């Protein structure tokens, strides 16, 4: 009879452990589902942010293009006014005659200017002279006088 009590006790303990284990697994599944929903929301939010940034830079690009166009219109207006209202000599000094001359002039100056790398040495007037990177550059040799030892 005691075997039956032990068997029923083990069955009851097994049922309790099984129920606890099942509840634990059920909450993990709910937690996983909750985290998956959070990830989906974050990804959607990130995609909206990226679209917002793209839209911002598209509008910025359009505004800069409009500003450039207006700047050219103002420049052409000033050039035409200078030609009409001033003498040819003064108008030529104020603004070039071609409408895009100021832009072309800047690019040609930038293209023709060549940048030379800095030199890390000093030019020498004599090939036997020590260069600036030499260890002895700028040092004068002097004879060291030794004093006799007084013993």
C-alpha positions in Angstrom: 0.0 0.0 0.0 2.9 2.4 0.7 4.0 1.8 -2.9 0.6 3.3 -4.0 1.1 6.3 -1.9 4.6 6.8 -3.3 3.3 6.4 -6.8 0.4 8.9 -6.3 2.8 11.3 -4.6 5.3 11.1 -7.5 2.4 11.6 -9.9 1.2 14.7 -8.1 4.8 16.1 -7.9 5.2 15.4 -11.6 1.9 17.2 -12.4 3.0 20.2 -10.4 6.4 20.3 -12.1 4.9 19.8 -15.5 2.4 22.6 -15.0 5.1 25.0 -13.8 7.3 24.1 -16.7 4.5 24.6 -19.2 3.7 28.0 -17.7 7.3 29.0 -18.0 7.5 28.0 -21.6 4.2 29.9 -22.3 5.6 33.1 -20.9 8.8 32.8 -22.9 6.7 32.4 -26.1 4.7 35.5 -25.2 8.0 37.4 -24.5 9.4 36.3 -27.8 6.3 37.5 -29.6 6.4 40.8 -27.7 10.1 41.3 -28.7 9.4 40.4 -32.3 6.6 43.1 -32.4 9.1 45.6 -30.8 11.7 44.8 -33.5 9.0 45.2 -36.3 8.0 48.6 -34.8 11.6 49.8 -34.6 12.3 48.7 -38.2 9.2 50.5 -39.4 10.2 53.6 -37.5 13.7 53.4 -38.9 12.4 53.1 -42.4 10.2 56.2 -41.9 13.2 58.1 -40.6 15.2 57.1 -43.7 12.4 58.3 -45.9 12.2 61.5 -44.0 16.0 62.1 -44.4 15.8 61.4 -48.1 12.9 63.8 -48.5 14.8 66.5 -46.6 17.8 66.2 -48.9 15.7 66.2 -52.0 14.0 69.5 -50.9 17.4 70.9 -49.9 18.8 70.0 -53.4 15.8 71.7 -55.1 16.2 74.8 -53.0 19.9 75.1 -53.8 19.2 74.7 -57.5 16.6 77.4 -57.3 19.0 79.7 -55.4 21.7 79.1 -58.0 19.2 79.9 -60.8 18.1 83.1 -59.0 21.8 84.1 -58.4 22.5 83.7 -62.1 19.4 85.8 -62.9 20.6 88.6 -60.6 24.1 88.4 -62.1 22.7 88.7 -65.6 20.5 91.6 -64.6 23.6 93.4 -63.1 25.7 92.6 -66.2 23.0 93.9 -68.6 22.4 97.0 -66.4 26.1 97.7 -66.3 26.3 97.5 -70.1 23.3 99.7 -70.6 23.9 102.3 -67.9 27.7 102.6 -67.8 30.4 103.2 -70.3 31.8 100.1 -72.0 35.1 100.6 -70.1 33.4 100.8 -66.7 31.0 98.0 -67.5 33.9 95.8 -68.5 35.6 96.5 -65.2 32.5 95.8 -63.2 31.3 92.6 -64.8 32.5 90.5 -67.6 30.2 90.6 -70.7 29.5 86.8 -71.0 26.7 85.6 -68.6 28.7 82.7 -67.2 32.1 84.3 -67.4 32.5 84.6 -63.6 31.8 80.9 -63.2 34.1 79.9 -66.1 36.9 82.1 -64.8 36.8 80.5 -61.4 37.1 77.0 -62.8 39.9 77.9 -65.1 41.9 79.5 -62.3 41.3 76.4 -60.1 42.3 74.0 -62.9 45.5 75.8 -63.8 46.7 76.3 -60.3 49.0 73.5 -59.4 49.8 72.7 -55.8 53.4 71.7 -55.1 54.2 69.5 -52.2 56.1 71.2 -49.4 59.8 70.6 -49.3 61.2 69.2 -46.1 64.8 70.3 -46.9 66.6 73.5 -47.3 68.3 74.3 -50.6 72.1 74.2 -50.4 74.4 76.6 -52.2 77.2 74.1 -52.1 76.9 70.3 -52.6 79.3 69.7 -49.7 77.1 71.8 -47.3 75.0 69.9 -44.8 71.3 69.9 -45.4 68.6 71.0 -42.9 67.8 67.3 -42.0 71.5 66.5 -41.3 72.3 65.9 -37.7 75.1 68.4 -37.8 73.1 71.2 -39.5 73.7 74.5 -37.8 76.2 73.2 -35.3 79.7 74.6 -35.3 82.6 72.3 -34.5 84.8 73.7 -31.7 88.0 72.3 -30.2 87.5 71.2 -26.7 90.4 72.2 -24.5 91.3 69.7 -21.9 92.6 70.7 -18.6 95.4 68.8 -17.1 94.5 66.7 -14.1 95.8 67.9 -10.9 96.7 64.8 -8.8 
